[in-house]
Amino acid sequence: MLKSLQLSQFTVFDEVTFAFGRDLNVFAGENGSGKTHVLKAAYCGIAGTVATYKGVRREGAAT
């Protein structure tokens, strides 16, 4: 079970940590606010790579 997700310089996020509940978690927000990016980040964390998603690093972020 995914308990939390910490992102740094990932797409629209500078620095953010998400804490997930035990059952249902809902993401709500305006278009372009990063809801889908949270799912992409979770996938990358589980799969162990960001190579399959182009443009996930923020422009100008250190590599």
C-alpha positions in Angstrom: 0.0 0.0 0.0 1.3 3.4 -0.9 1.3 5.5 2.3 2.9 8.7 1.1 4.5 10.3 -2.0 7.1 13.0 -1.8 7.8 15.0 -5.0 10.7 17.4 -5.8 10.9 19.3 -9.0 8.4 17.0 -10.7 6.3 18.6 -13.4 4.1 21.3 -11.8 5.4 20.6 -8.2 8.4 22.3 -6.6 8.2 20.4 -3.3 5.2 18.5 -2.0 4.3 15.5 0.1 1.1 13.6 -0.2 -0.1 11.4 2.6 -2.6 8.7 1.6 -5.4 7.3 3.7 -6.1 3.6 4.1 -9.2 3.3 1.9 -10.3 5.8 -0.8 -8.3 8.9 -1.8 -9.7 11.5 -4.0 -7.9 14.2 -6.0 -9.9 17.3 -6.9 -8.7 20.5 -8.5 -8.7 22.8 -11.4 -7.4 21.8 -14.8 -3.7 21.9 -14.9 -3.3 21.7 -11.2 -1.4 18.3 -11.3 -3.9 15.6 -10.4 -2.8 13.3 -13.2 0.9 14.1 -12.4 0.4 12.6 -8.9 -0.7 9.3 -10.6 2.3 9.5 -13.0 4.6 10.1 -10.1 3.2 7.1 -8.1 3.7 5.0 -11.2 7.3 6.1 -11.6 7.9 5.4 -8.0 6.5 1.9 -8.3 8.1 1.2 -11.6 11.4 2.7 -10.5 11.9 5.0 -13.5 10.8 8.3 -15.0 12.3 7.5 -18.3 8.9 6.4 -19.8 7.4 9.8 -19.2 8.9 12.7 -21.1 8.8 16.1 -19.6 8.3 15.1 -15.9 11.3 17.1 -14.7 10.6 20.8 -14.2 12.4 23.0 -16.7 15.7 24.2 -15.3 15.7 21.6 -12.5 19.0 20.0 -11.5 19.5 16.5 -12.8 
